[in-house]
Amino acid sequence: MIPLDLADRLVGSTPAVVAGQPLFGYWPTHFSARLDQFLLDPRDRAVGRWAQFAAARSEHFDAECPNINTPADLERLRARLRMAA
């Protein structure tokens, strides 16, 4: 699950993401001009590519961050959490 100290571990003077989960990220506001530059390229606006473009550092966690893309993914996670409780 998501570590309770996630924000503390990501925050700093440079962008940071959770390794393998770039949606969990910290983006300092002074990177907004760089984001504008990135978004002008229409080829690929994936968050993972943005993390590479911004040279975000990766934070690794022992905990698994669930990947939920569909209602079925969410239900599988709920069932797994019920079984673990």
N, CA, C and O atoms as a GROMACS GRO file, in nm:
protein
  340
    1MET      N    1   0.084  -0.117   0.000
    1MET     CA    2   0.000   0.000   0.000
    1MET      C    3   0.089   0.124   0.000
    1MET      O    4   0.211   0.115   0.011
    2ILE      N    5   0.026   0.237  -0.013
    2ILE     CA    6   0.100   0.363  -0.020
    2ILE      C    7   0.160   0.395   0.116
    2ILE      O    8   0.089   0.396   0.216
    3PRO      N    9   0.291   0.420   0.120
    3PRO     CA   10   0.356   0.453   0.248
    3PRO      C   11   0.302   0.583   0.307
    3PRO      O   12   0.273   0.678   0.233
    4LEU      N   13   0.289   0.588   0.438
    4LEU     CA   14   0.238   0.708   0.504
    4LEU      C   15   0.333   0.826   0.488
    4LEU      O   16   0.289   0.941   0.494
    5ASP      N   17   0.460   0.800   0.470
    5ASP     CA   18   0.558   0.908   0.456
    5ASP      C   19   0.586   0.943   0.310
    5ASP      O   20   0.691   1.000   0.279
    6LEU      N   21   0.496   0.908   0.221
    6LEU     CA   22   0.517   0.930   0.078
    6LEU      C   23   0.552   1.075   0.047
    6LEU      O   24   0.652   1.102  -0.020
    7ALA      N   25   0.471   1.169   0.094
    7ALA     CA   26   0.496   1.311   0.063
    7ALA      C   27   0.631   1.355   0.116
    7ALA      O   28   0.706   1.422   0.045
    8ASP      N   29   0.664   1.317   0.238
    8ASP     CA   30   0.793   1.356   0.295
    8ASP      C   31   0.910   1.305   0.213
    8ASP      O   32   1.012   1.373   0.201
    9ARG      N   33   0.896   1.187   0.157
    9ARG     CA   34   1.005   1.128   0.080
    9ARG      C   35   1.017   1.185  -0.060
    9ARG      O   36   1.124   1.181  -0.120
   10LEU      N   37   0.908   1.239  -0.113
   10LEU     CA   38   0.912   1.296  -0.247
   10LEU      C   39   0.950   1.443  -0.250
   10LEU      O   40   1.019   1.488  -0.342
   11VAL      N   41   0.906   1.519  -0.152
   11VAL     CA   42   0.926   1.664  -0.154
   11VAL      C   43   1.074   1.700  -0.145
   11VAL      O   44   1.150   1.642  -0.068
   12GLY      N   45   1.111   1.796  -0.227
   12GLY     CA   46   1.248   1.846  -0.229
   12GLY      C   47   1.260   1.957  -0.332
   12GLY      O   48   1.158   2.014  -0.374
   13SER      N   49   1.379   1.989  -0.373
   13SER     CA   50   1.398   2.098  -0.469
   13SER      C   51   1.388   2.050  -0.613
   13SER      O   52   1.385   2.132  -0.705
   14THR      N   53   1.383   1.920  -0.634
   14THR     CA   54   1.374   1.864  -0.768
   14THR      C   55   1.250   1.775  -0.780
   14THR      O   56   1.200   1.727  -0.678
   15PRO      N   57   1.201   1.753  -0.901
   15PRO     CA   58   1.088   1.662  -0.918
   15PRO      C   59   1.124   1.521  -0.871
   15PRO      O   60   1.239   1.479  -0.876
   16ALA      N   61   1.022   1.450  -0.826
   16ALA     CA   62   1.042   1.312  -0.780
   16ALA      C   63   0.916   1.232  -0.809
   16ALA      O   64   0.805   1.284  -0.804
   17VAL      N   65   0.936   1.104  -0.837
   17VAL     CA   66   0.824   1.013  -0.861
   17VAL      C   67   0.850   0.882  -0.788
   17VAL      O   68   0.964   0.850  -0.753
   18VAL      N   69   0.743   0.809  -0.765
   18VAL     CA   70   0.756   0.673  -0.712
   18VAL      C   71   0.796   0.585  -0.830
   18VAL      O   72   0.730   0.586  -0.933
   19ALA      N   73   0.903   0.510  -0.815
   19ALA     CA   74   0.953   0.423  -0.921
   19ALA      C   75   0.841   0.330  -0.969
   19ALA      O   76   0.779   0.260  -0.889
   20GLY      N   77   0.818   0.330  -1.099
   20GLY     CA   78   0.716   0.245  -1.156
   20GLY      C   79   0.575   0.302  -1.148
   20GLY      O   80   0.482   0.244  -1.204
   21GLN      N   81   0.557   0.414  -1.078
   21GLN     CA   82   0.426   0.476  -1.062
   21GLN      C   83   0.439   0.628  -1.077
   21GLN      O   84   0.421   0.699  -0.978
   22PRO      N   85   0.469   0.679  -1.196
   22PRO     CA   86   0.496   0.822  -1.210
   22PRO      C   87   0.378   0.914  -1.180
   22PRO      O   88   0.396   1.036  -1.170
   23LEU      N   89   0.257   0.858  -1.166
   23LEU     CA   90   0.146   0.945  -1.125
   23LEU      C   91   0.162   0.991  -0.981
   23LEU      O   92   0.107   1.094  -0.943
   24PHE      N   93   0.236   0.915  -0.901
   24PHE     CA   94   0.269   0.959  -0.766
   24PHE      C   95   0.396   1.042  -0.778
   24PHE      O   96   0.506   0.988  -0.783
   25GLY      N   97   0.381   1.172  -0.783
   25GLY     CA   98   0.498   1.254  -0.804
   25GLY      C   99   0.491   1.387  -0.733
   25GLY      O  100   0.386   1.430  -0.685
   26TYR      N  101   0.606   1.450  -0.726
   26TYR     CA  102   0.618   1.584  -0.670
   26TYR      C  103   0.680   1.672  -0.778
   26TYR      O  104   0.786   1.640  -0.831
   27TRP      N  105   0.613   1.780  -0.809
   27TRP     CA  106   0.656   1.869  -0.916
   27TRP      C  107   0.664   2.011  -0.861
   27TRP      O  108   0.562   2.077  -0.848
   28PRO      N  109   0.784   2.059  -0.829
   28PRO     CA  110   0.799   2.196  -0.779
   28PRO      C  111   0.742   2.296  -0.880
   28PRO      O  112   0.754   2.276  -1.001
   29THR      N  113   0.681   2.403  -0.832
   29THR     CA  114   0.616   2.499  -0.922
   29THR      C  115   0.714   2.565  -1.016
   29THR      O  116   0.675   2.610  -1.124
   30HIS      N  117   0.842   2.574  -0.979
   30HIS     CA  118   0.937   2.638  -1.070
   30HIS      C  119   0.964   2.553  -1.196
   30HIS      O  120   1.039   2.595  -1.284
   31PHE      N  121   0.903   2.435  -1.204
   31PHE     CA  122   0.915   2.351  -1.323
   31PHE      C  123   0.800   2.375  -1.421
   31PHE      O  124   0.790   2.306  -1.522
   32SER      N  125   0.714   2.472  -1.394
   32SER     CA  126   0.597   2.493  -1.480
   32SER      C  127   0.637   2.533  -1.622
   32SER      O  128   0.572   2.491  -1.718
   33ALA      N  129   0.742   2.614  -1.639
   33ALA     CA  130   0.786   2.652  -1.774
   33ALA      C  131   0.835   2.529  -1.850
   33ALA      O  132   0.812   2.516  -1.971
   34ARG      N  133   0.902   2.439  -1.780
   34ARG     CA  134   0.951   2.316  -1.843
   34ARG      C  135   0.832   2.228  -1.884
   34ARG      O  136   0.835   2.163  -1.989
   35LEU      N  137   0.727   2.226  -1.801
   35LEU     CA  138   0.606   2.150  -1.835
   35LEU      C  139   0.541   2.209  -1.960
   35LEU      O  140   0.498   2.136  -2.049
   36ASP      N  141   0.533   2.341  -1.967
   36ASP     CA  142   0.477   2.405  -2.086
   36ASP      C  143   0.555   2.362  -2.210
   36ASP      O  144   0.496   2.331  -2.314
   37GLN      N  145   0.686   2.360  -2.199
   37GLN     CA  146   0.772   2.318  -2.311
   37GLN      C  147   0.742   2.174  -2.351
   37GLN      O  148   0.731   2.143  -2.470
   38PHE      N  149   0.728   2.086  -2.252
   38PHE     CA  150   0.698   1.945  -2.277
   38PHE      C  151   0.564   1.930  -2.348
   38PHE      O  152   0.552   1.850  -2.442
   39LEU      N  153   0.465   2.004  -2.304
   39LEU     CA  154   0.330   1.989  -2.360
   39LEU      C  155   0.317   2.042  -2.502
   39LEU      O  156   0.219   2.011  -2.571
   40LEU      N  157   0.413   2.122  -2.548
   40LEU     CA  158   0.410   2.170  -2.685
   40LEU      C  159   0.441   2.059  -2.786
   40LEU      O  160   0.409   2.073  -2.904
   41ASP      N  161   0.502   1.951  -2.741
   41ASP     CA  162   0.533   1.838  -2.829
   41ASP      C  163   0.413   1.743  -2.829
   41ASP      O  164   0.387   1.677  -2.729
   42PRO      N  165   0.340   1.735  -2.939
   42PRO     CA  166   0.217   1.655  -2.940
   42PRO      C  167   0.239   1.504  -2.950
   42PRO      O  168   0.142   1.429  -2.946
   43ARG      N  169   0.363   1.459  -2.964
   43ARG     CA  170   0.386   1.316  -2.990
   43ARG      C  171   0.352   1.226  -2.872
   43ARG      O  172   0.287   1.123  -2.890
   44ASP      N  173   0.395   1.262  -2.754
   44ASP     CA  174   0.377   1.171  -2.640
   44ASP      C  175   0.370   1.252  -2.512
   44ASP      O  176   0.469   1.312  -2.470
   45ARG      N  177   0.254   1.254  -2.452
   45ARG     CA  178   0.234   1.332  -2.329
   45ARG      C  179   0.217   1.242  -2.207
   45ARG      O  180   0.154   1.282  -2.109
   46ALA      N  181   0.271   1.124  -2.214
   46ALA     CA  182   0.261   1.030  -2.102
   46ALA      C  183   0.334   1.085  -1.980
   46ALA      O  184   0.438   1.150  -1.992
   47VAL      N  185   0.279   1.058  -1.864
   47VAL     CA  186   0.339   1.107  -1.739
   47VAL      C  187   0.480   1.050  -1.721
   47VAL      O  188   0.569   1.120  -1.674
   48GLY      N  189   0.499   0.924  -1.757
   48GLY     CA  190   0.633   0.865  -1.745
   48GLY      C  191   0.736   0.936  -1.831
   48GLY      O  192   0.850   0.955  -1.790
   49ARG      N  193   0.694   0.977  -1.951
   49ARG     CA  194   0.785   1.052  -2.038
   49ARG      C  195   0.812   1.190  -1.979
   49ARG      O  196   0.925   1.240  -1.986
   50TRP      N  197   0.710   1.253  -1.921
   50TRP     CA  198   0.730   1.383  -1.854
   50TRP      C  199   0.830   1.368  -1.740
   50TRP      O  200   0.917   1.454  -1.722
   51ALA      N  201   0.820   1.262  -1.664
   51ALA     CA  202   0.914   1.240  -1.553
   51ALA      C  203   1.057   1.229  -1.606
   51ALA      O  204   1.150   1.282  -1.546
   52GLN      N  205   1.075   1.161  -1.719
   52GLN     CA  206   1.208   1.152  -1.781
   52GLN      C  207   1.254   1.289  -1.830
   52GLN      O  208   1.368   1.328  -1.807
   53PHE      N  209   1.166   1.361  -1.896
   53PHE     CA  210   1.197   1.494  -1.950
   53PHE      C  211   1.238   1.590  -1.838
   53PHE      O  212   1.329   1.671  -1.855
   54ALA      N  213   1.170   1.580  -1.724
   54ALA     CA  214   1.198   1.668  -1.610
   54ALA      C  215   1.314   1.617  -1.526
   54ALA      O  216   1.353   1.681  -1.428
   55ALA      N  217   1.371   1.502  -1.564
   55ALA     CA  218   1.480   1.439  -1.487
   55ALA      C  219   1.441   1.417  -1.342
   55ALA      O  220   1.518   1.444  -1.250
   56ALA      N  221   1.318   1.368  -1.324
   56ALA     CA  222   1.269   1.340  -1.188
   56ALA      C  223   1.346   1.225  -1.127
   56ALA      O  224   1.376   1.125  -1.193
   57ARG      N  225   1.378   1.240  -1.000
   57ARG     CA  226   1.444   1.130  -0.930
   57ARG      C  227   1.337   1.027  -0.893
   57ARG      O  228   1.221   1.061  -0.873
   58SER      N  229   1.377   0.902  -0.884
   58SER     CA  230   1.285   0.794  -0.850
   58SER      C  231   1.306   0.752  -0.706
   58SER      O  232   1.418   0.726  -0.663
   59GLU      N  233   1.197   0.744  -0.633
   59GLU     CA  234   1.198   0.692  -0.496
   59GLU      C  235   1.145   0.550  -0.501
   59GLU      O  236   1.040   0.524  -0.559
   60HIS      N  237   1.217   0.459  -0.439
   60HIS     CA  238   1.175   0.320  -0.435
   60HIS      C  239   1.114   0.288  -0.299
   60HIS      O  240   1.163   0.334  -0.196
   61PHE      N  241   1.008   0.211  -0.300
   61PHE     CA  242   0.939   0.171  -0.178
   61PHE      C  243   0.928   0.020  -0.174
   61PHE      O  244   0.917  -0.045  -0.278
   62ASP      N  245   0.932  -0.034  -0.056
   62ASP     CA  246   0.913  -0.178  -0.040
   62ASP      C  247   0.767  -0.216  -0.062
   62ASP      O  248   0.736  -0.328  -0.102
   63ALA      N  249   0.679  -0.120  -0.036
   63ALA     CA  250   0.536  -0.147  -0.048
   63ALA      C  251   0.493  -0.143  -0.194
   63ALA      O  252   0.551  -0.072  -0.277
   64GLU      N  253   0.390  -0.219  -0.224
   64GLU     CA  254   0.334  -0.221  -0.359
   64GLU      C  255   0.231  -0.110  -0.372
   64GLU      O  256   0.144  -0.096  -0.286
   65CYS      N  257   0.241  -0.031  -0.476
   65CYS     CA  258   0.138   0.068  -0.507
   65CYS      C  259   0.044   0.005  -0.607
   65CYS      O  260   0.086  -0.031  -0.717
   66PRO      N  261  -0.082  -0.011  -0.571
   66PRO     CA  262  -0.174  -0.079  -0.662
   66PRO      C  263  -0.194   0.000  -0.791
   66PRO      O  264  -0.197   0.123  -0.790
   67ASN      N  265  -0.208  -0.071  -0.902
   67ASN     CA  266  -0.232  -0.011  -1.031
   67ASN      C  267  -0.379  -0.035  -1.065
   67ASN      O  268  -0.418  -0.147  -1.098
   68ILE      N  269  -0.460   0.070  -1.057
   68ILE     CA  270  -0.604   0.058  -1.077
   68ILE      C  271  -0.643   0.137  -1.200
   68ILE      O  272  -0.640   0.260  -1.199
   69ASN      N  273  -0.680   0.066  -1.306
   69ASN     CA  274  -0.719   0.129  -1.431
   69ASN      C  275  -0.865   0.106  -1.469
   69ASN      O  276  -0.920   0.177  -1.552
   70THR      N  277  -0.926   0.007  -1.407
   70THR     CA  278  -1.063  -0.028  -1.443
   70THR      C  279  -1.142  -0.057  -1.315
   70THR      O  280  -1.082  -0.079  -1.210
   71PRO      N  281  -1.275  -0.058  -1.323
   71PRO     CA  282  -1.355  -0.098  -1.207
   71PRO      C  283  -1.320  -0.239  -1.160
   71PRO      O  284  -1.325  -0.267  -1.040
   72ALA      N  285  -1.284  -0.327  -1.252
   72ALA     CA  286  -1.247  -0.464  -1.214
   72ALA      C  287  -1.117  -0.463  -1.133
   72ALA      O  288  -1.105  -0.538  -1.036
   73ASP      N  289  -1.020  -0.379  -1.172
   73ASP     CA  290  -0.897  -0.368  -1.094
   73ASP      C  291  -0.927  -0.322  -0.952
   73ASP      O  292  -0.870  -0.374  -0.856
   74LEU      N  293  -1.017  -0.225  -0.939
   74LEU     CA  294  -1.054  -0.174  -0.806
   74LEU      C  295  -1.121  -0.283  -0.724
   74LEU      O  296  -1.092  -0.296  -0.605
   75GLU      N  297  -1.209  -0.360  -0.784
   75GLU     CA  298  -1.276  -0.467  -0.711
   75GLU      C  299  -1.177  -0.575  -0.667
   75GLU      O  300  -1.189  -0.628  -0.557
   76ARG      N  301  -1.080  -0.609  -0.751
   76ARG     CA  302  -0.978  -0.707  -0.711
   76ARG      C  303  -0.898  -0.656  -0.591
   76ARG      O  304  -0.866  -0.733  -0.500
   77LEU      N  305  -0.865  -0.527  -0.591
   77LEU     CA  306  -0.793  -0.471  -0.477
   77LEU      C  307  -0.879  -0.475  -0.351
   77LEU      O  308  -0.830  -0.511  -0.244
   78ARG      N  309  -1.004  -0.439  -0.363
   78ARG     CA  310  -1.095  -0.444  -0.247
   78ARG      C  311  -1.104  -0.585  -0.192
   78ARG      O  312  -1.098  -0.605  -0.071
   79ALA      N  313  -1.118  -0.683  -0.280
   79ALA     CA  314  -1.127  -0.823  -0.236
   79ALA      C  315  -0.998  -0.865  -0.165
   79ALA      O  316  -1.003  -0.933  -0.063
   80ARG      N  317  -0.883  -0.825  -0.219
   80ARG     CA  318  -0.755  -0.858  -0.157
   80ARG      C  319  -0.742  -0.794  -0.020
   80ARG      O  320  -0.690  -0.856   0.073
   81LEU      N  321  -0.788  -0.670  -0.006
   81LEU     CA  322  -0.782  -0.603   0.124
   81LEU      C  323  -0.877  -0.667   0.225
   81LEU      O  324  -0.845  -0.677   0.343
   82ARG      N  325  -0.994  -0.711   0.178
   82ARG     CA  326  -1.088  -0.780   0.268
   82ARG      C  327  -1.027  -0.910   0.320
   82ARG      O  328  -1.041  -0.943   0.438
   83MET      N  329  -0.959  -0.983   0.232
   83MET     CA  330  -0.898  -1.110   0.271
   83MET      C  331  -0.782  -1.086   0.368
   83MET      O  332  -0.757  -1.169   0.456
   84ALA      N  333  -0.712  -0.977   0.353
   84ALA     CA  334  -0.598  -0.948   0.439
   84ALA      C  335  -0.641  -0.901   0.578
   84ALA      O  336  -0.565  -0.911   0.674
   85ALA      N  337  -0.764  -0.848   0.587
   85ALA     CA  338  -0.812  -0.790   0.715
   85ALA      C  339  -0.854  -0.895   0.814
   85ALA      O  340  -0.896  -0.861   0.925
   0.00000   0.00000   0.00000
